[in-house]
Each structure stands twice: as C-alpha cells, then as structure tokens.
Amino acid sequence: MNQADAGKDREAFDRLLGELRPKLHRYCARMTGSVIDGEDVVQEAMIKALEAFPSAGIIVHPEGWLFRIAHNAALDFLRRRARSAARHSDEDPDMMIDPAMAVLDREIAATSLRTFMRLPAAQRSSVILMDVLGYSLEDIGAVTDTTVPAIKAALHRGRARLRELALEPEDAPIPVLAERERTLLAAYVDRFNARDVDAVRAMLADEVKLDLVARHKITGRGEVSKYFGNYAKIEDWHLVPGLVEGRAAALVRDPGDPAGPPRYFVLLDWSSDGLIGIRDFRYARYAIDGAEVVVL
C-alpha cells in the first residue's frame, strides 16, 4: 500500500472512530456502571485502536474490531478496580477478580447503570450488546470471543435477572457535597454565568488541568485561562450547580430553556490551592445519557 492510500485509510478510520464514539460510550458506561469511567475506557480503547491500526492489516469488520478492543479495555478496567478494592478488604484477591462482585456497592452510579452492574460480566456484555446496541448473536460472539449457545444462555439469565431487579425498590442514597466544595461550586457557576472571566481565573490553581473531552488536554493557569475566554464568546450555555454520579459539576442548560434538562456537564475538582481539574463534556454530550444527575 502506498503512502497516499495509507493516508486515506487512516482518515476513514479516524472518521469511523468519531462516529462510533457515542455508541462505544453507551457500552462502556454500562459495563463499568459509570458514564465517567465509561469515557475513560473509551479513551483507552481508542488509543489502543490507533496504535494497533497500522499493523492490523485488512480489517473486515472495523466496527466489530473496535468493539472488541473496547470490550477488553472495559474488562481490564474492571479487573484493576477489583484488585484495588481487594487491597482494602479482607477477602482473597483471587476471589475479587470477577468484576461484577467488585462494584455491587457503587452508590453513585445512575439507576440503570447500577442495575446493569448487578449482572455478571458475561451476562452484562451480552445484554448490552443485543438489547441496548442491537447487535446480532454472531456480532456479540465476535466481540466477546464467545460461542452462540453461551451467549444465548447469558442473555436468558441476564434478562431474567434484570426483570427481577426491576421489581426491587430503589435504594440509592441521596448524594451530598461537602460545604466547602458546595460553596466553591456555587461561586464558580455564578462567576461563569456573569461572564466574569477574571473572577473565574482567580479561582484556578497554578497547575490546573483541563480535559476538553474528545478534543484536547492542557495544563497550567495560563493555557487554561484561554478556555474561559472562548466560552465568553458563545451564547449557547447557562450553568447550574449540580452533581454527576456524586461529583461536583456545572450542569449546562440551554439558555432558551433554563428549566430544561442539562445538555452536558463539566466536572470540577478543587484542591487547597484552588480549582485543580476541569473536565468539560461539551464535545462529548453523549456522556450524559444514563448519568445520575442532581441539580443543587
């Protein structure tokens, strides 16, 4: 293959990644029980796919190939989380490898995602791929490296368990925010809505990190300050303080519908020095699908 053809193939692959990113996120969010963790897994899977693409040869079914990478990345993530949980428990670490057992107590996941987490991983992946994303048995087998009879069994058991869980009352605790963080969040939202760029910049820690999801990441007060100037130039947002999966967030509404549902969110993290982390999902609005969102 000449360089021109290779360049065209890479461009086509990059387009496919962009088109599939919301779909990959729906899968990964339900596998991990969190829209935030799901985005982390999507980013990891995309990096792995881009690294593997030059040497992958002819990819007959690119979408299935990408989903298999995302599936394996999700399982790796769950295993890491299980091992981390095992280090803080009295259980045998070998007994914590099953991802489903490690995350039953995730109290901040949205109801639908939290319910999926109560299924074993094999049942969970089969149900998500077929009933949420619409894949065939053959497609699921290619993604999960599982036989069709095993997938049918997993679907049957997973669907039956979900029907049982649907009859149980919701017992998720109401998330709360510490007073200091609540005060800082309210101040940030007020200053941002007032378009007081200087006042917002004054809240930044020197080593603040910005992740404009699906676009770029930058570090440092000087570079991140430009981000606020860019927001001041557009009119399609109004912030309200809230929580996403129990974490402090600025929820972004349409200014023409101030009482409407948030269109996306911006996660905010503070240290003793000020605002240390900003994770803006403006260009990854799919991530709000299924999230537990609380308006403060």
Backbone as numpy.savetxt, mean C-alpha at the origin, in Angstrom:
# Nx Ny Nz CAx CAy CAz Cx Cy Cz
18.63 -9.05 -30.70 17.79 -7.86 -30.70 18.67 -6.61 -30.70
18.38 -5.68 -31.64 19.19 -4.46 -31.69 18.75 -3.49 -30.59
19.55 -2.42 -30.46 19.32 -1.49 -29.36 17.99 -0.77 -29.48
17.59 -0.46 -30.73 16.32 0.24 -30.95 15.14 -0.62 -30.51
15.18 -1.92 -30.88 14.11 -2.83 -30.50 14.07 -3.01 -28.98
15.26 -3.12 -28.38 15.33 -3.27 -26.93 14.73 -2.05 -26.23
14.99 -0.88 -26.78 14.44 0.34 -26.20 12.93 0.38 -26.29
12.39 -0.07 -27.43 10.93 -0.11 -27.59 10.29 -1.10 -26.64
10.94 -2.25 -26.47 10.42 -3.25 -25.54 10.40 -2.71 -24.12
11.44 -1.98 -23.75 11.50 -1.41 -22.41 10.42 -0.35 -22.21
10.19 0.46 -23.24 9.14 1.47 -23.15 7.78 0.82 -22.98
7.54 -0.25 -23.74 6.27 -0.96 -23.64 6.12 -1.58 -22.25
7.22 -2.10 -21.73 7.19 -2.72 -20.40 6.92 -1.66 -19.33
7.53 -0.50 -19.45 7.29 0.58 -18.49 5.83 1.01 -18.52
5.23 1.08 -19.72 3.81 1.42 -19.82 2.95 0.38 -19.13
3.29 -0.89 -19.33 2.52 -1.96 -18.71 2.61 -1.87 -17.19
3.80 -1.58 -16.67 3.95 -1.42 -15.23 3.04 -0.32 -14.70
2.98 0.80 -15.41 2.13 1.89 -14.97 0.66 1.52 -15.01
0.26 0.80 -16.06 -1.15 0.41 -16.20 -1.56 -0.61 -15.15
-0.65 -1.51 -14.79 -0.97 -2.59 -13.86 -0.78 -2.20 -12.40
-0.14 -1.10 -12.14 0.19 -0.75 -10.76 -1.03 -0.73 -9.84
-2.17 -0.13 -10.22 -3.33 -0.18 -9.32 -3.81 -1.60 -9.06
-3.79 -2.44 -10.09 -4.24 -3.82 -9.95 -3.29 -4.61 -9.05
-1.99 -4.40 -9.23 -1.01 -5.04 -8.37 -1.21 -4.62 -6.92
-1.54 -3.34 -6.73 -1.75 -2.85 -5.37 -2.98 -3.49 -4.73
-4.05 -3.67 -5.48 -5.25 -4.30 -4.91 -4.90 -5.68 -4.38
-4.06 -6.39 -5.11 -3.66 -7.72 -4.68 -2.75 -7.66 -3.46
-1.72 -6.85 -3.53 -0.73 -6.80 -2.45 -1.32 -6.23 -1.17
-2.24 -5.26 -1.27 -2.87 -4.70 -0.09 -3.69 -5.76 0.64
-4.38 -6.60 -0.11 -5.18 -7.65 0.50 -4.33 -8.80 1.01
-3.20 -9.04 0.39 -2.30 -10.07 0.88 -1.63 -9.65 2.20
-1.31 -8.36 2.33 -0.61 -7.88 3.52 -1.54 -7.31 4.58
-2.81 -7.06 4.22 -3.74 -6.49 5.17 -3.59 -5.00 5.38
-2.93 -4.32 4.45 -2.66 -2.89 4.63 -2.42 -2.24 3.27
-3.09 -1.11 3.02 -2.84 -0.40 1.77 -1.45 0.22 1.76
-0.91 0.53 2.94 0.42 1.12 3.02 1.49 0.06 2.80
1.38 -1.05 3.51 2.32 -2.14 3.29 2.19 -2.68 1.87
0.96 -2.70 1.35 0.75 -3.17 -0.01 1.52 -2.34 -1.03
1.58 -1.04 -0.81 2.34 -0.18 -1.73 3.83 -0.46 -1.60
4.30 -0.72 -0.39 5.71 -1.09 -0.22 6.04 -2.34 -1.02
5.15 -3.33 -0.98 5.38 -4.58 -1.71 5.33 -4.33 -3.21
4.41 -3.49 -3.67 4.34 -3.17 -5.10 5.65 -2.54 -5.56
6.17 -1.61 -4.77 7.43 -0.97 -5.15 8.56 -1.99 -5.21
8.60 -2.89 -4.24 9.63 -3.93 -4.23 9.50 -4.83 -5.45
8.26 -5.20 -5.78 8.03 -6.08 -6.93 8.42 -5.39 -8.24
8.12 -4.11 -8.36 8.45 -3.39 -9.58 9.96 -3.27 -9.77
10.66 -3.05 -8.68 12.12 -2.99 -8.75 12.68 -4.34 -9.20
12.15 -5.42 -8.64 12.60 -6.75 -9.03 12.29 -7.03 -10.49
11.12 -6.60 -10.95 10.73 -6.83 -12.34 11.65 -6.06 -13.29
11.95 -4.82 -12.95 12.82 -4.02 -13.81 14.24 -4.60 -13.85
14.69 -5.15 -12.73 16.02 -5.75 -12.71 16.05 -7.04 -13.53
14.95 -7.79 -13.51 14.92 -9.08 -14.20 14.60 -8.95 -15.68
13.97 -7.86 -16.08 13.47 -7.73 -17.45 14.55 -7.90 -18.53
15.73 -7.27 -18.39 16.72 -7.38 -19.48 17.14 -8.82 -19.78
17.12 -9.68 -18.78 17.59 -11.06 -18.98 16.45 -12.07 -19.01
15.22 -11.59 -19.04 14.08 -12.51 -18.95 13.75 -13.18 -20.28
14.29 -12.66 -21.37 13.96 -13.23 -22.68 12.55 -12.86 -23.08
11.92 -13.71 -23.90 10.56 -13.45 -24.36 9.59 -13.80 -23.23
8.81 -12.83 -22.78 7.82 -13.04 -21.73 6.47 -13.23 -22.41
6.00 -14.46 -22.41 4.77 -14.79 -23.15 3.56 -14.09 -22.55
3.49 -14.06 -21.23 2.33 -13.45 -20.55 2.85 -12.45 -19.53
3.15 -11.21 -19.95 3.79 -10.23 -19.05 2.98 -9.96 -17.78
1.65 -9.88 -17.91 0.85 -9.58 -16.73 0.97 -10.69 -15.69
0.89 -11.93 -16.13 1.04 -13.05 -15.20 2.43 -13.10 -14.61
3.43 -12.77 -15.42 4.82 -12.74 -14.94 4.98 -11.71 -13.83
4.37 -10.53 -14.03 4.46 -9.48 -13.02 3.72 -9.87 -11.75
2.56 -10.50 -11.91 1.80 -10.89 -10.72 2.52 -11.98 -9.94
3.25 -12.83 -10.64 4.00 -13.86 -9.91 5.12 -13.20 -9.09
5.77 -12.20 -9.64 6.79 -11.47 -8.89 6.16 -10.78 -7.68
4.99 -10.15 -7.89 4.31 -9.47 -6.78 3.86 -10.47 -5.72
3.36 -11.61 -6.16 2.93 -12.66 -5.22 4.09 -13.11 -4.34
5.22 -13.38 -4.97 6.39 -13.82 -4.20 6.91 -12.72 -3.29
6.85 -11.47 -3.77 7.29 -10.34 -2.92 6.38 -10.20 -1.71
5.07 -10.41 -1.90 4.13 -10.33 -0.78 4.40 -11.42 0.24
4.66 -12.65 -0.23 4.97 -13.73 0.70 6.27 -13.47 1.45
7.28 -12.93 0.74 8.53 -12.59 1.40 8.30 -11.55 2.49
7.47 -10.54 2.18 7.17 -9.49 3.14 6.50 -10.09 4.38
5.54 -10.97 4.16 4.82 -11.57 5.28 5.73 -12.45 6.13
6.65 -13.15 5.48 7.59 -13.97 6.25 8.50 -13.10 7.10
8.96 -11.98 6.53 9.79 -11.06 7.31 9.02 -10.52 8.51
7.77 -10.18 8.29 6.95 -9.65 9.38 6.70 -10.72 10.43
6.50 -11.96 9.99 6.30 -13.06 10.93 7.54 -13.29 11.78
8.71 -13.25 11.14 9.95 -13.46 11.89 10.18 -12.32 12.89
9.83 -11.10 12.46 9.97 -9.96 13.37 9.05 -10.12 14.57
7.82 -10.59 14.32 6.89 -10.83 15.42 7.40 -11.94 16.33
8.04 -12.95 15.74 8.54 -14.08 16.53 9.64 -13.64 17.49
10.43 -12.65 17.08 11.51 -12.19 17.95 10.98 -11.53 19.21
9.71 -11.12 19.18 9.12 -10.45 20.33 8.07 -11.32 21.01
8.14 -12.63 20.79 7.18 -13.54 21.40 7.93 -14.72 21.99
7.18 -15.56 22.70 7.76 -16.75 23.28 7.57 -17.96 22.39
7.03 -17.77 21.17 6.76 -18.90 20.30 8.01 -19.32 19.54
8.01 -20.56 19.12 9.08 -21.08 18.29 9.05 -20.36 16.95
10.14 -19.69 16.53 10.13 -18.96 15.27 9.70 -19.82 14.09
10.01 -21.10 14.10 9.61 -21.94 12.98 8.10 -22.07 12.88
7.42 -21.86 14.00 5.96 -21.96 13.98 5.33 -20.65 13.56
6.13 -19.61 13.35 5.59 -18.32 12.99 5.72 -18.03 11.50
6.20 -18.98 10.72 6.46 -18.73 9.32 5.18 -18.55 8.52
4.09 -19.20 8.95 2.82 -19.05 8.23 2.39 -17.59 8.33
2.37 -16.84 7.23 2.05 -15.42 7.30 0.69 -15.13 7.92
-0.30 -16.00 7.69 -1.64 -15.72 8.20 -1.64 -15.64 9.72
-0.81 -16.48 10.40 -0.80 -16.49 11.85 -0.11 -15.27 12.43
0.74 -14.64 11.65 1.54 -13.53 12.19 0.78 -12.22 12.21
-0.34 -12.14 11.50 -0.98 -10.83 11.32 -2.44 -10.83 11.75
-2.87 -11.84 12.49 -4.26 -11.88 12.92 -4.60 -10.70 13.80
-3.62 -10.13 14.50 -3.90 -9.07 15.46 -3.63 -7.68 14.90
-3.59 -7.53 13.55 -3.38 -6.19 12.99 -4.64 -5.37 13.18
-4.66 -4.53 14.21 -5.88 -3.83 14.60 -6.20 -2.63 13.72
-5.22 -2.14 12.96 -5.46 -0.91 12.23 -5.80 -1.13 10.77
-5.83 -2.38 10.32 -6.16 -2.64 8.92 -7.64 -2.40 8.70
-8.01 -1.98 7.50 -9.40 -1.77 7.17 -10.15 -3.09 7.25
-11.45 -3.01 7.51 -12.23 -4.21 7.77 -12.07 -5.25 6.69
-12.25 -4.89 5.43 -12.17 -5.87 4.36 -10.78 -6.47 4.27
-9.75 -5.66 4.43 -8.39 -6.18 4.37 -8.10 -7.04 5.59
-8.57 -6.62 6.74 -8.34 -7.38 7.96 -9.02 -8.75 7.88
-10.19 -8.78 7.25 -10.89 -10.05 7.11 -10.11 -11.00 6.21
-9.57 -10.49 5.12 -8.74 -11.33 4.25 -7.56 -11.91 5.02
-7.00 -11.14 5.94 -5.84 -11.61 6.67 -6.14 -12.80 7.57
-7.41 -13.10 7.80 -7.77 -14.23 8.64 -7.81 -15.53 7.85
-7.55 -15.44 6.56 -7.43 -16.65 5.75 -5.97 -17.07 5.65
-5.69 -18.38 5.59 -4.32 -18.81 5.29 -3.88 -18.24 3.95
-2.58 -18.08 3.77 -2.05 -17.38 2.60 -2.51 -18.00 1.29
-2.54 -19.34 1.19 -2.94 -19.99 -0.07 -4.39 -19.69 -0.40
-5.27 -19.75 0.60 -6.68 -19.43 0.37 -6.83 -17.95 0.01
-6.10 -17.12 0.74 -6.19 -15.67 0.53 -5.81 -15.30 -0.90
-4.66 -15.80 -1.38 -4.20 -15.43 -2.71 -5.17 -15.94 -3.79
-5.69 -17.16 -3.62 -6.61 -17.71 -4.61 -7.90 -16.90 -4.68
-8.46 -16.56 -3.51 -9.71 -15.80 -3.48 -9.51 -14.40 -4.06
-8.40 -13.76 -3.70 -8.15 -12.41 -4.21 -7.99 -12.44 -5.73
-7.17 -13.36 -6.22 -6.90 -13.40 -7.65 -8.16 -13.71 -8.47
-9.03 -14.58 -7.96 -10.22 -14.91 -8.73 -11.37 -13.96 -8.45
-11.73 -13.76 -7.17 -12.95 -13.03 -6.84 -12.78 -11.52 -6.81
-11.55 -11.05 -6.60 -11.31 -9.60 -6.60 -10.78 -9.14 -7.96
-9.86 -9.91 -8.53 -9.20 -9.48 -9.77 -9.68 -10.22 -11.01
-10.44 -11.29 -10.85 -11.06 -11.94 -11.99 -10.17 -12.86 -12.81
-9.13 -13.42 -12.22 -8.25 -14.33 -12.95 -8.86 -15.72 -13.05
-8.46 -16.46 -14.07 -8.91 -17.84 -14.25 -8.10 -18.77 -13.36
-8.57 -20.02 -13.25 -7.83 -21.01 -12.47 -6.43 -21.21 -13.03
-6.33 -21.23 -14.36 -5.02 -21.42 -15.00 -4.10 -20.25 -14.70
-4.65 -19.03 -14.76 -3.84 -17.85 -14.46 -3.34 -17.88 -13.01
-4.22 -18.27 -12.09 -3.84 -18.33 -10.69 -2.74 -19.36 -10.48
-2.86 -20.49 -11.18 -1.82 -21.51 -11.08 -0.48 -21.01 -11.53
-0.48 -20.18 -12.61 0.78 -19.65 -13.12 1.39 -18.65 -12.13
0.54 -17.87 -11.46 1.04 -16.87 -10.52 1.57 -17.52 -9.25
0.83 -18.51 -8.74 1.15 -19.08 -7.42 1.92 -20.40 -7.51
2.12 -20.89 -8.74 2.81 -22.17 -8.94 2.07 -23.29 -8.18
0.77 -23.36 -8.40 -0.11 -24.30 -7.71 -0.97 -25.04 -8.73
-1.33 -26.27 -8.44 -2.18 -27.04 -9.35 -3.62 -26.54 -9.30
-4.36 -26.79 -10.38 -5.76 -26.38 -10.44 -6.59 -27.04 -9.34
-6.46 -28.34 -9.09 -7.23 -28.94 -7.99 -6.95 -28.28 -6.64
-5.68 -27.95 -6.38 -5.34 -27.30 -5.12 -5.96 -25.90 -5.03
-5.99 -25.21 -6.17 -6.60 -23.87 -6.19 -8.10 -23.97 -5.93
-8.76 -24.94 -6.56 -10.20 -25.13 -6.35 -10.49 -25.39 -4.88
-9.66 -26.22 -4.25 -9.85 -26.51 -2.82 -9.65 -25.26 -1.98
-8.62 -24.48 -2.31 -8.35 -23.25 -1.56 -9.49 -22.25 -1.73
-10.03 -22.15 -2.94 -11.16 -21.25 -3.18 -12.38 -21.67 -2.37
-12.66 -22.96 -2.38 -13.83 -23.46 -1.66 -13.71 -23.15 -0.17
-12.56 -23.47 0.41 -12.38 -23.25 1.84 -12.34 -21.76 2.17
-11.63 -20.98 1.33 -11.52 -19.55 1.58 -12.86 -18.84 1.51
-13.67 -19.16 0.49 -14.98 -18.53 0.36 -15.89 -18.90 1.54
-15.83 -20.18 1.94 -16.66 -20.61 3.06 -16.26 -19.87 4.34
-14.96 -19.71 4.55 -14.49 -19.01 5.75 -14.88 -17.54 5.72
-14.81 -16.91 4.55 -15.20 -15.50 4.45 -16.68 -15.33 4.75
-17.51 -16.28 4.32 -18.94 -16.20 4.64 -19.16 -16.30 6.14
-18.38 -17.16 6.81 -18.49 -17.26 8.26 -18.06 -15.96 8.93
-16.96 -15.40 8.46 -16.45 -14.17 9.07 -17.39 -13.00 8.87
-18.12 -13.01 7.75 -19.05 -11.91 7.47 -20.17 -11.84 8.50
-20.45 -12.95 9.18 -21.51 -12.99 10.18 -21.03 -12.54 11.55
-19.72 -12.41 11.72 -19.19 -11.99 13.01 -19.25 -10.48 13.17
-19.48 -9.97 14.36 -19.50 -8.51 14.56 -18.11 -7.92 14.41
-18.07 -6.68 13.94 -16.79 -5.98 13.82 -16.27 -5.66 15.22
-14.99 -5.93 15.44 -14.41 -5.67 16.76 -13.15 -4.82 16.68
-12.99 -4.09 15.58 -11.80 -3.25 15.44 -11.85 -2.09 16.43
-10.79 -1.85 17.19 -10.79 -0.74 18.13 -10.74 0.60 17.39
-11.28 1.62 18.03 -11.23 2.95 17.42 -9.81 3.49 17.56
-9.16 3.85 16.44 -7.78 4.34 16.52 -7.72 5.71 17.18
-6.64 5.97 17.89 -6.45 7.26 18.56 -5.08 7.79 18.19
-4.91 9.09 18.38 -3.65 9.75 18.08 -3.20 10.50 19.32
-1.91 10.41 19.63 -1.37 11.12 20.79 -1.62 12.62 20.65
-1.78 13.28 21.78 -2.16 14.70 21.77 -1.16 15.55 20.99
0.16 15.30 21.19 1.16 16.11 20.49 1.03 15.93 18.98
0.87 14.68 18.54 0.79 14.44 17.10 -0.51 15.01 16.53
-1.58 14.92 17.32 -2.86 15.48 16.87 -2.75 16.99 16.69
-2.06 17.66 17.63 -1.89 19.11 17.54 -1.03 19.49 16.34
0.06 18.75 16.11 0.93 19.03 14.96 0.20 18.79 13.64
-0.58 17.73 13.59 -1.34 17.42 12.38 -2.33 18.54 12.07
-3.06 18.99 13.08 -4.02 20.07 12.88 -3.34 21.34 12.40
-2.18 21.65 12.99 -1.45 22.85 12.57 -0.96 22.73 11.14
-0.46 21.58 10.78 0.02 21.35 9.41 -1.11 21.55 8.42
-2.26 20.95 8.69 -3.41 21.06 7.78 -3.87 22.51 7.66
-3.96 23.20 8.79 -4.41 24.60 8.76 -3.46 25.46 7.94
-2.16 25.31 8.13 -1.18 26.12 7.40 -1.16 25.76 5.92
-1.32 24.47 5.64 -1.32 24.04 4.24 -2.54 24.59 3.52
-3.72 24.50 4.15 -4.94 25.02 3.52 -4.88 26.53 3.35
-4.18 27.21 4.25 -4.02 28.66 4.13 -2.97 29.04 3.08
-2.32 28.02 2.51 -1.25 28.22 1.52 -0.11 29.07 2.09
0.09 28.92 3.40 1.17 29.62 4.07 2.43 28.75 3.96
3.08 28.83 2.82 4.21 27.95 2.53 5.33 28.13 3.55
5.62 29.35 3.93 6.70 29.58 4.89 6.41 28.93 6.24
5.14 29.00 6.67 4.78 28.41 7.96 4.88 26.89 7.92
4.51 26.30 6.78 4.62 24.85 6.65 6.09 24.44 6.63
6.90 25.16 5.88 8.32 24.84 5.80 8.99 24.92 7.17
8.49 25.82 8.03 9.07 25.98 9.36 8.85 24.74 10.22
7.93 23.88 9.82 7.65 22.66 10.59 8.59 21.52 10.22
9.38 21.68 9.16 10.18 20.58 8.65 11.44 20.35 9.48
11.76 19.09 9.68 13.08 18.72 10.22 14.11 18.88 9.11
15.36 19.07 9.48 16.41 19.27 8.46 16.53 18.07 7.53
16.35 16.86 8.06 16.51 15.64 7.27 15.18 15.06 6.82
14.18 15.91 6.64 12.86 15.45 6.21 12.96 14.68 4.89
12.16 13.62 4.78 12.13 12.81 3.56 10.74 12.88 2.94
10.71 13.08 1.63 9.46 13.12 0.87 9.42 11.94 -0.09
8.33 11.18 -0.03 8.07 10.13 -1.00 6.80 10.51 -1.75
6.96 11.01 -2.97 5.82 11.29 -3.83 5.58 9.99 -4.60
4.72 9.17 -4.04 4.58 7.78 -4.47 4.31 7.69 -5.96
5.05 6.78 -6.60 4.96 6.52 -8.04 5.65 7.61 -8.87
6.32 8.56 -8.19 7.06 9.60 -8.91 8.52 9.63 -8.49
8.79 10.15 -7.30 10.19 10.25 -6.87 10.28 10.42 -5.36
11.52 10.29 -4.84 11.81 10.48 -3.43 12.94 11.50 -3.31
12.80 12.40 -2.34 13.85 13.40 -2.10 14.03 13.57 -0.59
15.19 14.10 -0.22 15.53 14.27 1.19 16.12 15.66 1.42
15.81 16.25 2.57 16.40 17.53 2.96 15.40 18.66 2.87
15.50 19.57 3.85 14.55 20.68 3.94 14.52 21.52 2.65
15.70 21.79 2.08 15.74 22.63 0.90 15.00 22.04 -0.29
15.25 20.75 -0.57 14.60 20.10 -1.70 13.11 19.91 -1.46
12.76 19.47 -0.24 11.35 19.20 0.06 10.54 20.48 0.06
11.16 21.61 0.37 10.44 22.88 0.38 9.80 23.19 -0.96
10.42 22.74 -2.05 9.88 23.00 -3.39 8.52 22.32 -3.58
8.33 21.22 -2.90 7.08 20.45 -2.99 5.90 21.31 -2.57
6.05 22.10 -1.51 4.96 22.94 -1.04 4.66 24.06 -2.02
5.69 24.58 -2.64 5.47 25.61 -3.66 4.69 25.07 -4.84
4.94 23.83 -5.21 4.19 23.21 -6.32 2.72 23.04 -5.95
2.44 22.65 -4.73 1.05 22.50 -4.30 0.32 23.84 -4.29
1.05 24.90 -3.93 0.41 26.22 -3.87 -0.05 26.71 -5.23
0.47 26.10 -6.31 0.13 26.53 -7.67 -1.12 25.85 -8.21
-1.64 24.84 -7.51 -2.80 24.11 -8.01 -3.98 24.29 -7.06
-5.18 24.03 -7.57 -6.40 24.35 -6.83 -7.27 23.14 -6.53
-6.81 21.93 -6.82 -7.70 20.77 -6.78 -7.63 20.00 -5.45
-7.33 20.68 -4.36 -7.18 19.97 -3.10 -7.68 20.81 -1.92
-8.13 20.10 -0.90 -8.42 20.69 0.41 -8.13 19.62 1.44
-7.33 19.94 2.44 -6.90 18.96 3.42 -7.78 18.96 4.66
-7.97 17.77 5.22 -8.58 17.63 6.54 -7.72 16.65 7.33
-7.60 16.85 8.64 -6.79 15.92 9.44 -7.50 14.59 9.61
-6.74 13.51 9.60 -7.34 12.20 9.75 -6.32 11.12 10.04
-6.79 9.89 9.99 -5.96 8.71 10.20 -6.17 7.76 9.04
-5.11 7.14 8.60 -5.18 6.06 7.63 -4.49 4.85 8.26
-5.27 3.81 8.51 -4.75 2.63 9.20 -4.07 3.01 10.51
-4.67 3.97 11.20 -4.18 4.39 12.50 -3.02 5.36 12.48
-2.57 5.76 11.30 -1.43 6.67 11.18 -1.90 8.07 10.82
-1.19 9.07 11.33 -1.55 10.46 11.06 -1.47 10.75 9.57
-2.51 11.41 9.06 -2.55 11.68 7.63 -3.35 12.95 7.35
-2.95 13.65 6.31 -3.77 14.70 5.75 -4.63 14.05 4.66
-5.94 14.07 4.84 -6.86 13.50 3.86 -7.20 14.58 2.84
-7.13 14.24 1.58 -7.27 15.25 0.52 -8.63 15.10 -0.14
-9.44 16.15 -0.01 -10.77 16.18 -0.60 -10.81 17.11 -1.79
-11.85 16.94 -2.59 -12.13 17.86 -3.70 -12.69 19.14 -3.09
-12.07 20.31 -3.35 -12.59 21.55 -2.76 -14.01 21.87 -3.18
-14.44 21.31 -4.31 -15.81 21.52 -4.75 -16.79 20.62 -4.02
-16.28 19.65 -3.25 -17.13 18.73 -2.49 -16.47 18.50 -1.13
-16.44 19.56 -0.30 -15.68 19.49 0.95 -16.17 18.43 1.93
-17.40 17.96 1.79 -17.92 16.94 2.68 -17.82 15.55 2.06
-17.26 15.47 0.87 -17.18 14.20 0.17 -16.06 13.32 0.68
-15.96 12.11 0.15 -14.91 11.19 0.60 -13.54 11.67 0.14
-12.49 11.34 0.88 -11.14 11.72 0.46 -10.78 11.05 -0.87
-10.06 11.78 -1.70 -9.62 11.24 -2.98 -8.27 10.54 -2.86
-7.45 11.02 -1.95 -6.18 10.37 -1.64 -5.70 10.89 -0.30
-4.51 10.50 0.12 -4.04 10.89 1.44 -2.54 11.12 1.42
-2.07 11.83 2.46 -0.65 12.11 2.65 -0.30 11.69 4.08
0.56 10.68 4.22 1.00 10.24 5.54 2.06 11.20 6.07
2.02 11.48 7.38 2.94 12.44 7.99 3.54 11.82 9.25
4.86 11.95 9.39 5.57 11.42 10.56 6.41 12.53 11.18
6.34 12.63 12.52 7.10 13.65 13.24 8.17 13.02 14.11
9.25 13.76 14.27 10.28 13.43 15.25 10.36 14.61 16.22
11.30 14.54 17.14 11.46 15.65 18.08 11.92 16.92 17.38
12.49 16.77 16.16 13.00 17.92 15.40 11.98 18.53 14.46
10.84 17.89 14.30 9.83 18.41 13.39 9.30 17.35 12.45
8.71 17.78 11.37 8.14 16.86 10.39 9.27 16.14 9.67
9.35 14.83 9.85 10.49 14.06 9.34 10.14 13.22 8.12
8.84 12.94 7.91 8.45 12.09 6.78 7.14 12.51 6.16
7.12 12.60 4.84 5.91 12.91 4.08 5.78 11.86 2.98
4.65 11.16 2.97 4.41 10.17 1.93 3.10 10.52 1.24
3.20 11.10 0.06 2.07 11.68 -0.65 1.60 10.71 -1.74
0.32 10.33 -1.68 -0.26 9.36 -2.62 -1.05 10.05 -3.74
-0.72 11.31 -4.04 -1.43 12.04 -5.10 -1.40 11.28 -6.43
-0.28 10.67 -6.76 -0.15 9.95 -8.03 -0.33 8.44 -7.85
-0.84 8.06 -6.69 -1.16 6.65 -6.43 -2.50 6.59 -5.70
-3.50 7.20 -6.29 -4.79 7.34 -5.61 -5.50 6.01 -5.42
-5.07 5.01 -6.18 -5.64 3.68 -6.01 -5.45 3.16 -4.59
-4.47 3.68 -3.87 -4.12 3.14 -2.56 -5.22 3.38 -1.52
-6.12 4.31 -1.77 -7.17 4.58 -0.77 -8.26 3.53 -0.81
-8.29 2.74 -1.87 -9.30 1.68 -2.01 -9.12 0.64 -0.90
-10.09 0.50 -0.05 -10.03 -0.49 1.02 -9.36 -0.03 2.29
-8.82 1.20 2.30 -8.11 1.67 3.49 -9.09 2.04 4.61
-8.64 1.85 5.83 -9.40 2.33 6.98 -9.07 3.80 7.16
-10.05 4.64 6.94 -9.85 6.09 6.98 -10.76 6.68 8.06
-10.18 7.51 8.92 -10.94 8.18 9.98 -10.68 9.68 9.85
-11.75 10.45 9.79 -11.63 11.92 9.77 -11.65 12.40 11.21
-10.67 13.21 11.59 -10.59 13.72 12.97 -11.36 15.03 13.10
